[in-house]
Amino acid sequence: MCHSSHKNAQAIPVRPHHGMCLAFFIGKGYSEGFSAHMEKMLKEFQKNLPVRLVVHTDEICSACPNNEKNVCNSTEKVEAYDRKVLEICGISEGTELDFLEFVGIIQEKIINPGLRDRICGDCQWNEICSSHQSRWEVFFR
């Protein structure tokens, strides 16, 4: 894909569907600790850090109450979200790329054409995503 602009930086594992969660995050989440961690990760990722796309628990999951010993208690559901994101975006699991490239692809291939609801419309946070603009839209029109 592209060469990382952070030559020595270790790629941070990120679930593909989290590119969409981060697009619509407004400070609400599973718990106060989760929301605070999500806010912190969003700030970090926006420095355009390198990420590695994974279909298992990632850095965002680390503060989630659904994470039980590094396994999500909604594994089937969120793995399906991840696989749909990878498929629609034409990216493989394990791909490493800069964060802004990753969310640019999400914005272009999923959010702009209105496909987000088909991927994760059954998520408990869907109402937030349906009623807010993607934060990536200003970068990638």
N, CA, C and O atoms as CSV, one atom per row, in Angstrom:
chain,resi,resn,atom,element,x,y,z
A,1,MET,N,N,0.842,-1.189,0.000
A,1,MET,CA,C,0.000,0.000,0.000
A,1,MET,C,C,0.877,1.239,0.000
A,1,MET,O,O,1.387,1.633,-1.049
A,2,CYS,N,N,1.059,1.849,1.139
A,2,CYS,CA,C,1.918,3.022,1.180
A,2,CYS,C,C,3.028,2.770,2.174
A,2,CYS,O,O,2.928,1.896,3.035
A,3,HIS,N,N,4.067,3.533,2.045
A,3,HIS,CA,C,5.151,3.413,3.009
A,3,HIS,C,C,4.848,4.311,4.191
A,3,HIS,O,O,4.470,5.471,4.022
A,4,SER,N,N,5.012,3.778,5.368
A,4,SER,CA,C,4.702,4.540,6.574
A,4,SER,C,C,5.636,5.735,6.695
A,4,SER,O,O,6.830,5.642,6.411
A,5,SER,N,N,5.073,6.851,7.119
A,5,SER,CA,C,5.889,8.037,7.329
A,5,SER,C,C,6.585,7.980,8.693
A,5,SER,O,O,7.369,8.866,9.032
A,6,HIS,N,N,6.299,6.951,9.457
A,6,HIS,CA,C,6.905,6.769,10.778
A,6,HIS,C,C,7.801,5.539,10.694
A,6,HIS,O,O,7.418,4.450,11.121
A,7,LYS,N,N,8.990,5.720,10.143
A,7,LYS,CA,C,9.860,4.596,9.794
A,7,LYS,C,C,10.102,3.598,10.932
A,7,LYS,O,O,10.068,2.389,10.705
A,8,ASN,N,N,10.342,4.086,12.141
A,8,ASN,CA,C,10.683,3.185,13.231
A,8,ASN,C,C,9.515,2.902,14.165
A,8,ASN,O,O,9.661,2.161,15.137
A,9,ALA,N,N,8.380,3.475,13.880
A,9,ALA,CA,C,7.237,3.316,14.779
A,9,ALA,C,C,6.623,1.920,14.615
A,9,ALA,O,O,6.499,1.392,13.510
A,10,GLN,N,N,6.251,1.360,15.743
A,10,GLN,CA,C,5.578,0.063,15.757
A,10,GLN,C,C,4.113,0.288,15.393
A,10,GLN,O,O,3.446,1.142,15.978
A,11,ALA,N,N,3.620,-0.477,14.433
A,11,ALA,CA,C,2.226,-0.325,14.027
A,11,ALA,C,C,1.303,-0.761,15.167
A,11,ALA,O,O,1.510,-1.811,15.775
A,12,ILE,N,N,0.295,0.045,15.445
A,12,ILE,CA,C,-0.656,-0.235,16.525
A,12,ILE,C,C,-1.780,-1.105,15.974
A,12,ILE,O,O,-2.378,-0.763,14.954
A,13,PRO,N,N,-2.077,-2.231,16.634
A,13,PRO,CA,C,-3.173,-3.074,16.158
A,13,PRO,C,C,-4.513,-2.337,16.276
A,13,PRO,O,O,-4.824,-1.762,17.318
A,14,VAL,N,N,-5.299,-2.364,15.194
A,14,VAL,CA,C,-6.609,-1.723,15.172
A,14,VAL,C,C,-7.597,-2.637,14.461
A,14,VAL,O,O,-7.325,-3.147,13.374
A,15,ARG,N,N,-8.751,-2.833,15.099
A,15,ARG,CA,C,-9.832,-3.565,14.438
A,15,ARG,C,C,-10.342,-2.696,13.293
A,15,ARG,O,O,-10.537,-1.497,13.490
A,16,PRO,N,N,-10.563,-3.252,12.114
A,16,PRO,CA,C,-11.031,-2.442,10.992
A,16,PRO,C,C,-12.314,-1.652,11.287
A,16,PRO,O,O,-12.437,-0.505,10.858
A,17,HIS,N,N,-13.262,-2.246,12.008
A,17,HIS,CA,C,-14.510,-1.508,12.246
A,17,HIS,C,C,-14.309,-0.324,13.177
A,17,HIS,O,O,-15.152,0.573,13.216
A,18,HIS,N,N,-13.217,-0.300,13.926
A,18,HIS,CA,C,-12.954,0.836,14.805
A,18,HIS,C,C,-12.663,2.125,14.022
A,18,HIS,O,O,-12.780,3.222,14.570
A,19,GLY,N,N,-12.288,1.996,12.755
A,19,GLY,CA,C,-12.139,3.191,11.913
A,19,GLY,C,C,-13.455,3.938,11.777
A,19,GLY,O,O,-13.478,5.161,11.643
A,20,MET,N,N,-14.554,3.184,11.813
A,20,MET,CA,C,-15.885,3.807,11.763
A,20,MET,C,C,-16.285,4.323,13.137
A,20,MET,O,O,-16.815,5.429,13.246
A,21,CYS,N,N,-16.041,3.543,14.192
A,21,CYS,CA,C,-16.377,3.989,15.552
A,21,CYS,C,C,-15.704,5.319,15.857
A,21,CYS,O,O,-16.326,6.226,16.410
A,22,LEU,N,N,-14.427,5.431,15.493
A,22,LEU,CA,C,-13.679,6.654,15.755
A,22,LEU,C,C,-14.209,7.826,14.933
A,22,LEU,O,O,-14.095,8.979,15.350
A,23,ALA,N,N,-14.785,7.539,13.772
A,23,ALA,CA,C,-15.336,8.596,12.913
A,23,ALA,C,C,-16.502,9.309,13.587
A,23,ALA,O,O,-16.718,10.502,13.373
A,24,PHE,N,N,-17.255,8.569,14.406
A,24,PHE,CA,C,-18.490,9.106,14.978
A,24,PHE,C,C,-18.450,9.261,16.499
A,24,PHE,O,O,-19.443,9.658,17.108
A,25,PHE,N,N,-17.313,8.951,17.110
A,25,PHE,CA,C,-17.201,8.987,18.568
A,25,PHE,C,C,-17.480,10.391,19.109
A,25,PHE,O,O,-16.898,11.371,18.643
A,26,ILE,N,N,-18.392,10.479,20.114
A,26,ILE,CA,C,-18.744,11.782,20.703
A,26,ILE,C,C,-18.582,11.776,22.220
A,26,ILE,O,O,-19.194,12.589,22.913
A,27,GLY,N,N,-17.764,10.867,22.734
A,27,GLY,CA,C,-17.501,10.862,24.171
A,27,GLY,C,C,-18.372,9.915,24.962
A,27,GLY,O,O,-18.278,9.867,26.188
A,28,LYS,N,N,-19.228,9.150,24.277
A,28,LYS,CA,C,-20.063,8.169,24.969
A,28,LYS,C,C,-19.514,6.783,24.673
A,28,LYS,O,O,-18.976,6.528,23.596
A,29,GLY,N,N,-19.660,5.880,25.661
A,29,GLY,CA,C,-19.147,4.540,25.453
A,29,GLY,C,C,-19.619,3.582,26.521
A,29,GLY,O,O,-20.511,3.891,27.311
A,30,TYR,N,N,-19.010,2.422,26.533
A,30,TYR,CA,C,-19.419,1.342,27.421
A,30,TYR,C,C,-19.230,1.673,28.895
A,30,TYR,O,O,-19.943,1.157,29.755
A,31,SER,N,N,-18.252,2.548,29.180
A,31,SER,CA,C,-17.958,2.951,30.561
A,31,SER,C,C,-17.159,4.245,30.502
A,31,SER,O,O,-16.669,4.628,29.439
A,32,GLU,N,N,-17.025,4.921,31.646
A,32,GLU,CA,C,-16.216,6.150,31.677
A,32,GLU,C,C,-14.776,5.864,31.285
A,32,GLU,O,O,-14.158,6.621,30.537
A,33,GLY,N,N,-14.252,4.766,31.799
A,33,GLY,CA,C,-12.871,4.385,31.479
A,33,GLY,C,C,-12.691,4.118,29.995
A,33,GLY,O,O,-11.688,4.516,29.402
A,34,PHE,N,N,-13.664,3.444,29.396
A,34,PHE,CA,C,-13.601,3.163,27.964
A,34,PHE,C,C,-13.623,4.470,27.169
A,34,PHE,O,O,-12.812,4.660,26.262
A,35,SER,N,N,-14.549,5.366,27.506
A,35,SER,CA,C,-14.681,6.636,26.781
A,35,SER,C,C,-13.409,7.475,26.878
A,35,SER,O,O,-12.974,8.067,25.890
A,36,ALA,N,N,-12.815,7.524,28.070
A,36,ALA,CA,C,-11.573,8.285,28.275
A,36,ALA,C,C,-10.448,7.686,27.427
A,36,ALA,O,O,-9.670,8.419,26.817
A,37,HIS,N,N,-10.366,6.366,27.390
A,37,HIS,CA,C,-9.328,5.692,26.605
A,37,HIS,C,C,-9.567,5.919,25.108
A,37,HIS,O,O,-8.616,6.137,24.356
A,38,MET,N,N,-10.814,5.870,24.678
A,38,MET,CA,C,-11.160,6.090,23.270
A,38,MET,C,C,-10.750,7.513,22.856
A,38,MET,O,O,-10.188,7.715,21.780
A,39,GLU,N,N,-11.033,8.479,23.708
A,39,GLU,CA,C,-10.660,9.876,23.440
A,39,GLU,C,C,-9.145,10.001,23.297
A,39,GLU,O,O,-8.650,10.666,22.387
A,40,LYS,N,N,-8.421,9.357,24.200
A,40,LYS,CA,C,-6.949,9.389,24.175
A,40,LYS,C,C,-6.422,8.741,22.887
A,40,LYS,O,O,-5.528,9.283,22.238
A,41,MET,N,N,-6.977,7.588,22.523
A,41,MET,CA,C,-6.525,6.887,21.323
A,41,MET,C,C,-6.838,7.699,20.066
A,41,MET,O,O,-6.029,7.740,19.139
A,42,LEU,N,N,-7.991,8.336,20.031
A,42,LEU,CA,C,-8.362,9.170,18.891
A,42,LEU,C,C,-7.323,10.281,18.690
A,42,LEU,O,O,-6.887,10.539,17.568
A,43,LYS,N,N,-6.937,10.928,19.784
A,43,LYS,CA,C,-5.911,11.989,19.704
A,43,LYS,C,C,-4.583,11.424,19.192
A,43,LYS,O,O,-3.920,12.037,18.356
A,44,GLU,N,N,-4.207,10.262,19.699
A,44,GLU,CA,C,-2.953,9.635,19.277
A,44,GLU,C,C,-2.994,9.253,17.801
A,44,GLU,O,O,-2.078,9.569,17.041
A,45,PHE,N,N,-4.069,8.569,17.404
A,45,PHE,CA,C,-4.182,8.117,16.016
A,45,PHE,C,C,-4.150,9.281,15.035
A,45,PHE,O,O,-3.603,9.155,13.940
A,46,GLN,N,N,-4.736,10.420,15.423
A,46,GLN,CA,C,-4.799,11.564,14.514
A,46,GLN,C,C,-3.429,12.190,14.257
A,46,GLN,O,O,-3.299,13.085,13.422
A,47,LYS,N,N,-2.401,11.715,14.984
A,47,LYS,CA,C,-1.018,12.104,14.675
A,47,LYS,C,C,-0.517,11.297,13.475
A,47,LYS,O,O,0.652,11.384,13.100
A,48,ASN,N,N,-1.414,10.517,12.883
A,48,ASN,CA,C,-1.142,9.673,11.707
A,48,ASN,C,C,-0.176,8.543,12.013
A,48,ASN,O,O,0.741,8.269,11.238
A,49,LEU,N,N,-0.384,7.893,13.140
A,49,LEU,CA,C,0.445,6.756,13.529
A,49,LEU,C,C,0.204,5.572,12.597
A,49,LEU,O,O,-0.878,5.446,12.023
A,50,PRO,N,N,1.201,4.706,12.443
A,50,PRO,CA,C,0.994,3.496,11.645
A,50,PRO,C,C,0.116,2.503,12.409
A,50,PRO,O,O,0.259,2.328,13.620
A,51,VAL,N,N,-0.783,1.867,11.688
A,51,VAL,CA,C,-1.677,0.878,12.287
A,51,VAL,C,C,-1.581,-0.433,11.513
A,51,VAL,O,O,-1.232,-0.455,10.333
A,52,ARG,N,N,-1.901,-1.522,12.207
A,52,ARG,CA,C,-1.978,-2.856,11.591
A,52,ARG,C,C,-3.395,-3.364,11.807
A,52,ARG,O,O,-3.855,-3.438,12.946
A,53,LEU,N,N,-4.088,-3.712,10.743
A,53,LEU,CA,C,-5.486,-4.130,10.839
A,53,LEU,C,C,-5.586,-5.575,11.322
A,53,LEU,O,O,-5.026,-6.490,10.718
A,54,VAL,N,N,-6.314,-5.758,12.427
A,54,VAL,CA,C,-6.431,-7.069,13.060
A,54,VAL,C,C,-7.902,-7.401,13.328
A,54,VAL,O,O,-8.719,-6.519,13.593
A,55,VAL,N,N,-8.211,-8.690,13.252
A,55,VAL,CA,C,-9.574,-9.138,13.540
A,55,VAL,C,C,-9.548,-9.877,14.882
A,55,VAL,O,O,-9.843,-11.069,14.971
A,56,HIS,N,N,-9.190,-9.128,15.904
A,56,HIS,CA,C,-9.200,-9.601,17.292
A,56,HIS,C,C,-9.084,-8.359,18.172
A,56,HIS,O,O,-9.020,-7.246,17.651
A,57,THR,N,N,-9.055,-8.522,19.478
A,57,THR,CA,C,-8.996,-7.354,20.363
A,57,THR,C,C,-7.765,-6.504,20.037
A,57,THR,O,O,-6.689,-7.018,19.730
A,58,ASP,N,N,-7.963,-5.191,20.117
A,58,ASP,CA,C,-6.904,-4.242,19.795
A,58,ASP,C,C,-6.688,-3.286,20.960
A,58,ASP,O,O,-7.166,-3.533,22.067
A,59,GLU,N,N,-5.976,-2.206,20.714
A,59,GLU,CA,C,-5.667,-1.231,21.763
A,59,GLU,C,C,-6.937,-0.554,22.286
A,59,GLU,O,O,-7.038,-0.288,23.483
A,60,ILE,N,N,-7.890,-0.277,21.425
A,60,ILE,CA,C,-9.148,0.342,21.864
A,60,ILE,C,C,-9.908,-0.618,22.782
A,60,ILE,O,O,-10.492,-0.196,23.781
A,61,CYS,N,N,-9.899,-1.890,22.446
A,61,CYS,CA,C,-10.594,-2.906,23.250
A,61,CYS,C,C,-10.011,-3.038,24.659
A,61,CYS,O,O,-10.689,-3.522,25.565
A,62,SER,N,N,-8.778,-2.618,24.844
A,62,SER,CA,C,-8.102,-2.848,26.131
A,62,SER,C,C,-8.857,-2.241,27.308
A,62,SER,O,O,-8.740,-2.735,28.430
A,63,ALA,N,N,-9.634,-1.173,27.077
A,63,ALA,CA,C,-10.371,-0.523,28.170
A,63,ALA,C,C,-11.864,-0.849,28.141
A,63,ALA,O,O,-12.644,-0.245,28.877
A,64,CYS,N,N,-12.266,-1.801,27.295
A,64,CYS,CA,C,-13.691,-2.118,27.138
A,64,CYS,C,C,-14.141,-3.167,28.152
A,64,CYS,O,O,-13.462,-4.176,28.342
A,65,PRO,N,N,-15.284,-2.934,28.804
A,65,PRO,CA,C,-15.779,-3.928,29.759
A,65,PRO,C,C,-16.207,-5.246,29.097
A,65,PRO,O,O,-16.372,-6.255,29.783
A,66,ASN,N,N,-16.388,-5.244,27.768
A,66,ASN,CA,C,-16.723,-6.485,27.057
A,66,ASN,C,C,-15.488,-7.336,26.764
A,66,ASN,O,O,-15.602,-8.451,26.255
A,67,ASN,N,N,-14.308,-6.804,27.088
A,67,ASN,CA,C,-13.052,-7.509,26.860
A,67,ASN,C,C,-12.774,-8.391,28.076
A,67,ASN,O,O,-12.456,-7.897,29.158
A,68,GLU,N,N,-12.898,-9.690,27.882
A,68,GLU,CA,C,-12.666,-10.652,28.965
A,68,GLU,C,C,-11.428,-11.467,28.639
A,68,GLU,O,O,-11.478,-12.384,27.818
A,69,LYS,N,N,-10.317,-11.134,29.279
A,69,LYS,CA,C,-9.039,-11.821,29.057
A,69,LYS,C,C,-8.642,-11.776,27.576
A,69,LYS,O,O,-8.283,-12.791,26.980
A,70,ASN,N,N,-8.716,-10.577,27.006
A,70,ASN,CA,C,-8.362,-10.324,25.603
A,70,ASN,C,C,-9.267,-11.011,24.592
A,70,ASN,O,O,-8.862,-11.231,23.451
A,71,VAL,N,N,-10.475,-11.348,24.992
A,71,VAL,CA,C,-11.472,-11.874,24.059
A,71,VAL,C,C,-12.743,-11.059,24.255
A,71,VAL,O,O,-13.209,-10.876,25.380
A,72,CYS,N,N,-13.297,-10.572,23.148
A,72,CYS,CA,C,-14.530,-9.792,23.217
A,72,CYS,C,C,-15.699,-10.731,23.469
A,72,CYS,O,O,-15.797,-11.786,22.843
A,73,ASN,N,N,-16.591,-10.348,24.390
A,73,ASN,CA,C,-17.742,-11.216,24.628
A,73,ASN,C,C,-18.809,-11.067,23.537
A,73,ASN,O,O,-19.864,-11.698,23.604
A,74,SER,N,N,-18.526,-10.228,22.532
A,74,SER,CA,C,-19.374,-10.121,21.335
A,74,SER,C,C,-18.554,-10.499,20.097
A,74,SER,O,O,-18.726,-9.914,19.028
A,75,THR,N,N,-17.674,-11.467,20.250
A,75,THR,CA,C,-16.708,-11.810,19.202
A,75,THR,C,C,-17.329,-11.993,17.828
A,75,THR,O,O,-16.874,-11.391,16.856
A,76,GLU,N,N,-18.375,-12.825,17.739
A,76,GLU,CA,C,-18.964,-13.121,16.433
A,76,GLU,C,C,-19.427,-11.860,15.730
A,76,GLU,O,O,-19.153,-11.663,14.546
A,77,LYS,N,N,-20.129,-11.006,16.462
A,77,LYS,CA,C,-20.687,-9.774,15.901
A,77,LYS,C,C,-19.576,-8.835,15.420
A,77,LYS,O,O,-19.615,-8.365,14.283
A,78,VAL,N,N,-18.601,-8.562,16.266
A,78,VAL,CA,C,-17.570,-7.590,15.887
A,78,VAL,C,C,-16.603,-8.142,14.842
A,78,VAL,O,O,-16.079,-7.379,14.030
A,79,GLU,N,N,-16.360,-9.445,14.846
A,79,GLU,CA,C,-15.532,-10.031,13.783
A,79,GLU,C,C,-16.236,-9.903,12.442
A,79,GLU,O,O,-15.585,-9.666,11.425
A,80,ALA,N,N,-17.558,-10.057,12.425
A,80,ALA,CA,C,-18.321,-9.878,11.186
A,80,ALA,C,C,-18.196,-8.439,10.701
A,80,ALA,O,O,-18.030,-8.201,9.504
A,81,TYR,N,N,-18.274,-7.469,11.626
A,81,TYR,CA,C,-18.085,-6.057,11.256
A,81,TYR,C,C,-16.710,-5.870,10.614
A,81,TYR,O,O,-16.583,-5.258,9.553
A,82,ASP,N,N,-15.675,-6.415,11.285
A,82,ASP,CA,C,-14.300,-6.269,10.785
A,82,ASP,C,C,-14.150,-6.848,9.384
A,82,ASP,O,O,-13.576,-6.211,8.501
A,83,ARG,N,N,-14.661,-8.043,9.185
A,83,ARG,CA,C,-14.504,-8.719,7.889
A,83,ARG,C,C,-15.246,-7.973,6.779
A,83,ARG,O,O,-14.765,-7.905,5.648
A,84,LYS,N,N,-16.417,-7.413,7.099
A,84,LYS,CA,C,-17.161,-6.630,6.100
A,84,LYS,C,C,-16.399,-5.370,5.733
A,84,LYS,O,O,-16.352,-4.997,4.561
A,85,VAL,N,N,-15.798,-4.705,6.721
A,85,VAL,CA,C,-15.005,-3.503,6.449
A,85,VAL,C,C,-13.833,-3.858,5.532
A,85,VAL,O,O,-13.601,-3.178,4.532
A,86,LEU,N,N,-13.102,-4.909,5.863
A,86,LEU,CA,C,-11.963,-5.323,5.045
A,86,LEU,C,C,-12.411,-5.632,3.616
A,86,LEU,O,O,-11.768,-5.208,2.656
A,87,GLU,N,N,-13.507,-6.368,3.480
A,87,GLU,CA,C,-14.007,-6.765,2.169
A,87,GLU,C,C,-14.399,-5.537,1.331
A,87,GLU,O,O,-13.970,-5.408,0.185
A,88,ILE,N,N,-15.203,-4.651,1.895
A,88,ILE,CA,C,-15.662,-3.472,1.158
A,88,ILE,C,C,-14.498,-2.556,0.794
A,88,ILE,O,O,-14.485,-1.955,-0.280
A,89,CYS,N,N,-13.523,-2.451,1.692
A,89,CYS,CA,C,-12.378,-1.568,1.456
A,89,CYS,C,C,-11.300,-2.214,0.594
A,89,CYS,O,O,-10.383,-1.534,0.135
A,90,GLY,N,N,-11.404,-3.527,0.369
A,90,GLY,CA,C,-10.402,-4.230,-0.431
A,90,GLY,C,C,-9.047,-4.305,0.252
A,90,GLY,O,O,-8.004,-4.210,-0.396
A,91,ILE,N,N,-9.074,-4.476,1.575
A,91,ILE,CA,C,-7.851,-4.546,2.380
A,91,ILE,C,C,-7.798,-5.923,3.044
A,91,ILE,O,O,-8.837,-6.511,3.344
A,92,SER,N,N,-6.605,-6.426,3.268
A,92,SER,CA,C,-6.434,-7.711,3.941
A,92,SER,C,C,-6.124,-7.527,5.412
A,92,SER,O,O,-5.522,-6.532,5.816
A,93,GLU,N,N,-6.546,-8.503,6.211
A,93,GLU,CA,C,-6.153,-8.528,7.619
A,93,GLU,C,C,-4.628,-8.552,7.675
A,93,GLU,O,O,-3.986,-9.238,6.880
A,94,GLY,N,N,-4.053,-7.809,8.606
A,94,GLY,CA,C,-2.597,-7.754,8.744
A,94,GLY,C,C,-1.960,-6.593,7.983
A,94,GLY,O,O,-0.774,-6.316,8.158
A,95,THR,N,N,-2.737,-5.915,7.144
A,95,THR,CA,C,-2.206,-4.771,6.393
A,95,THR,C,C,-1.741,-3.686,7.354
A,95,THR,O,O,-2.414,-3.388,8.341
A,96,GLU,N,N,-0.587,-3.100,7.058
A,96,GLU,CA,C,-0.082,-1.962,7.830
A,96,GLU,C,C,-0.140,-0.723,6.946
A,96,GLU,O,O,0.288,-0.746,5.792
A,97,LEU,N,N,-0.682,0.365,7.510
A,97,LEU,CA,C,-0.761,1.632,6.799
A,97,LEU,C,C,-0.882,2.754,7.809
A,97,LEU,O,O,-1.157,2.514,8.985
A,98,ASP,N,N,-0.680,3.967,7.357
A,98,ASP,CA,C,-0.824,5.101,8.257
A,98,ASP,C,C,-2.304,5.301,8.577
A,98,ASP,O,O,-3.169,5.039,7.742
A,99,PHE,N,N,-2.583,5.761,9.777
A,99,PHE,CA,C,-3.962,5.894,10.246
A,99,PHE,C,C,-4.827,6.734,9.313
A,99,PHE,O,O,-5.952,6.345,9.000
A,100,LEU,N,N,-4.317,7.882,8.863
A,100,LEU,CA,C,-5.141,8.746,8.019
A,100,LEU,C,C,-5.425,8.113,6.657
A,100,LEU,O,O,-6.468,8.375,6.059
A,101,GLU,N,N,-4.513,7.293,6.170
A,101,GLU,CA,C,-4.795,6.547,4.934
A,101,GLU,C,C,-5.931,5.551,5.193
A,101,GLU,O,O,-6.854,5.423,4.388
A,102,PHE,N,N,-5.847,4.857,6.317
A,102,PHE,CA,C,-6.868,3.885,6.701
A,102,PHE,C,C,-8.257,4.531,6.783
A,102,PHE,O,O,-9.205,4.036,6.175
A,103,VAL,N,N,-8.381,5.637,7.536
A,103,VAL,CA,C,-9.704,6.246,7.688
A,103,VAL,C,C,-10.161,6.942,6.406
A,103,VAL,O,O,-11.360,7.119,6.188
A,104,GLY,N,N,-9.214,7.334,5.563
A,104,GLY,CA,C,-9.582,7.880,4.253
A,104,GLY,C,C,-10.280,6.831,3.404
A,104,GLY,O,O,-11.253,7.124,2.710
A,105,ILE,N,N,-9.772,5.600,3.467
A,105,ILE,CA,C,-10.390,4.487,2.735
A,105,ILE,C,C,-11.782,4.205,3.303
A,105,ILE,O,O,-12.733,3.997,2.549
A,106,ILE,N,N,-11.900,4.199,4.629
A,106,ILE,CA,C,-13.209,3.977,5.288
A,106,ILE,C,C,-14.215,5.052,4.836
A,106,ILE,O,O,-15.355,4.744,4.491
A,107,GLN,N,N,-13.769,6.308,4.845
A,107,GLN,CA,C,-14.648,7.410,4.461
A,107,GLN,C,C,-15.089,7.254,3.001
A,107,GLN,O,O,-16.267,7.409,2.680
A,108,GLU,N,N,-14.134,6.948,2.129
A,108,GLU,CA,C,-14.406,6.868,0.693
A,108,GLU,C,C,-15.259,5.657,0.308
A,108,GLU,O,O,-16.189,5.773,-0.490
A,109,LYS,N,N,-14.937,4.505,0.877
A,109,LYS,CA,C,-15.576,3.264,0.419
A,109,LYS,C,C,-16.813,2.870,1.227
A,109,LYS,O,O,-17.657,2.122,0.734
A,110,ILE,N,N,-16.931,3.368,2.477
A,110,ILE,CA,C,-18.048,2.953,3.333
A,110,ILE,C,C,-18.957,4.119,3.707
A,110,ILE,O,O,-20.165,4.064,3.478
A,111,ILE,N,N,-18.384,5.167,4.279
A,111,ILE,CA,C,-19.213,6.248,4.821
A,111,ILE,C,C,-19.832,7.097,3.704
A,111,ILE,O,O,-21.042,7.324,3.702
A,112,ASN,N,N,-19.011,7.567,2.754
A,112,ASN,CA,C,-19.546,8.404,1.667
A,112,ASN,C,C,-20.664,7.709,0.881
A,112,ASN,O,O,-21.694,8.331,0.618
A,113,PRO,N,N,-20.490,6.427,0.496
A,113,PRO,CA,C,-21.563,5.769,-0.260
A,113,PRO,C,C,-22.731,5.283,0.605
A,113,PRO,O,O,-23.667,4.672,0.089
A,114,GLY,N,N,-22.684,5.547,1.912
A,114,GLY,CA,C,-23.805,5.188,2.783
A,114,GLY,C,C,-23.899,3.711,3.134
A,114,GLY,O,O,-24.997,3.193,3.337
A,115,LEU,N,N,-22.763,3.027,3.207
A,115,LEU,CA,C,-22.762,1.584,3.493
A,115,LEU,C,C,-22.559,1.242,4.968
A,115,LEU,O,O,-22.657,0.073,5.342
A,116,ARG,N,N,-22.278,2.235,5.812
A,116,ARG,CA,C,-21.976,1.945,7.222
A,116,ARG,C,C,-23.087,1.159,7.889
A,116,ARG,O,O,-22.823,0.195,8.608
A,117,ASP,N,N,-24.328,1.563,7.656
A,117,ASP,CA,C,-25.469,0.919,8.290
A,117,ASP,C,C,-25.573,-0.570,7.933
A,117,ASP,O,O,-26.052,-1.371,8.736
A,118,ARG,N,N,-25.124,-0.935,6.733
A,118,ARG,CA,C,-25.158,-2.349,6.312
A,118,ARG,C,C,-24.149,-3.186,7.083
A,118,ARG,O,O,-24.322,-4.394,7.245
A,119,ILE,N,N,-23.100,-2.534,7.555
A,119,ILE,CA,C,-22.049,-3.255,8.275
A,119,ILE,C,C,-22.398,-3.393,9.746
A,119,ILE,O,O,-22.313,-4.485,10.309
A,120,CYS,N,N,-22.793,-2.284,10.375
A,120,CYS,CA,C,-22.947,-2.292,11.828
A,120,CYS,C,C,-24.246,-1.621,12.279
A,120,CYS,O,O,-24.303,-1.044,13.365
A,121,GLY,N,N,-25.271,-1.694,11.460
A,121,GLY,CA,C,-26.553,-1.082,11.802
A,121,GLY,C,C,-27.206,-1.681,13.033
A,121,GLY,O,O,-28.082,-1.061,13.636
A,122,ASP,N,N,-26.785,-2.894,13.414
A,122,ASP,CA,C,-27.358,-3.541,14.603
A,122,ASP,C,C,-26.562,-3.238,15.871
A,122,ASP,O,O,-26.852,-3.797,16.928
A,123,CYS,N,N,-25.560,-2.357,15.777
A,123,CYS,CA,C,-24.747,-1.986,16.943
A,123,CYS,C,C,-25.563,-1.127,17.896
A,123,CYS,O,O,-26.419,-0.356,17.464
A,124,GLN,N,N,-25.301,-1.258,19.186
A,124,GLN,CA,C,-26.031,-0.479,20.188
A,124,GLN,C,C,-25.759,1.022,20.079
A,124,GLN,O,O,-26.528,1.825,20.610
A,125,TRP,N,N,-24.677,1.415,19.397
A,125,TRP,CA,C,-24.325,2.832,19.245
A,125,TRP,C,C,-24.773,3.387,17.899
A,125,TRP,O,O,-24.443,4.526,17.570
A,126,ASN,N,N,-25.515,2.610,17.114
A,126,ASN,CA,C,-25.904,3.012,15.761
A,126,ASN,C,C,-26.590,4.377,15.701
A,126,ASN,O,O,-26.381,5.133,14.753
A,127,GLU,N,N,-27.398,4.692,16.697
A,127,GLU,CA,C,-28.125,5.963,16.690
A,127,GLU,C,C,-27.164,7.158,16.669
A,127,GLU,O,O,-27.427,8.163,16.008
A,128,ILE,N,N,-26.059,7.040,17.390
A,128,ILE,CA,C,-25.051,8.116,17.396
A,128,ILE,C,C,-24.471,8.282,15.990
A,128,ILE,O,O,-24.378,9.395,15.472
A,129,CYS,N,N,-24.086,7.174,15.390
A,129,CYS,CA,C,-23.462,7.231,14.059
A,129,CYS,C,C,-24.450,7.728,13.000
A,129,CYS,O,O,-24.068,8.435,12.068
A,130,SER,N,N,-25.709,7.357,13.151
A,130,SER,CA,C,-26.731,7.760,12.178
A,130,SER,C,C,-27.067,9.240,12.264
A,130,SER,O,O,-27.549,9.823,11.293
A,131,SER,N,N,-26.817,9.853,13.413
A,131,SER,CA,C,-27.254,11.236,13.589
A,131,SER,C,C,-26.093,12.239,13.652
A,131,SER,O,O,-26.307,13.410,13.965
A,132,HIS,N,N,-24.875,11.791,13.359
A,132,HIS,CA,C,-23.717,12.690,13.373
A,132,HIS,C,C,-22.925,12.546,12.075
A,132,HIS,O,O,-23.001,11.529,11.386
A,133,GLN,N,N,-22.175,13.579,11.769
A,133,GLN,CA,C,-21.304,13.569,10.610
A,133,GLN,C,C,-19.986,12.898,10.976
A,133,GLN,O,O,-19.502,13.036,12.100
A,134,SER,N,N,-19.416,12.183,10.040
A,134,SER,CA,C,-18.104,11.570,10.253
A,134,SER,C,C,-17.051,12.658,10.427
A,134,SER,O,O,-17.018,13.627,9.669
A,135,ARG,N,N,-16.187,12.490,11.434
A,135,ARG,CA,C,-15.110,13.465,11.634
A,135,ARG,C,C,-14.097,13.383,10.498
A,135,ARG,O,O,-13.316,14.317,10.314
A,136,TRP,N,N,-14.084,12.296,9.734
A,136,TRP,CA,C,-13.120,12.158,8.628
A,136,TRP,C,C,-13.598,12.905,7.381
A,136,TRP,O,O,-12.814,13.143,6.463
A,137,GLU,N,N,-14.880,13.273,7.347
A,137,GLU,CA,C,-15.440,13.891,6.140
A,137,GLU,C,C,-14.706,15.173,5.766
A,137,GLU,O,O,-14.525,15.455,4.581
A,138,VAL,N,N,-14.286,15.944,6.745
A,138,VAL,CA,C,-13.594,17.206,6.444
A,138,VAL,C,C,-12.232,16.967,5.778
A,138,VAL,O,O,-11.750,17.811,5.023
A,139,PHE,N,N,-11.619,15.814,6.061
A,139,PHE,CA,C,-10.321,15.496,5.467
A,139,PHE,C,C,-10.471,14.868,4.083
A,139,PHE,O,O,-9.644,15.090,3.198
A,140,PHE,N,N,-11.540,14.076,3.904
A,140,PHE,CA,C,-11.666,13.255,2.691
A,140,PHE,C,C,-13.036,13.448,2.054
A,140,PHE,O,O,-13.969,12.703,2.355
A,141,ARG,N,N,-13.163,14.415,1.199
A,141,ARG,CA,C,-14.449,14.655,0.520
A,141,ARG,C,C,-14.415,14.045,-0.850
A,141,ARG,O,O,-15.395,14.131,-1.589
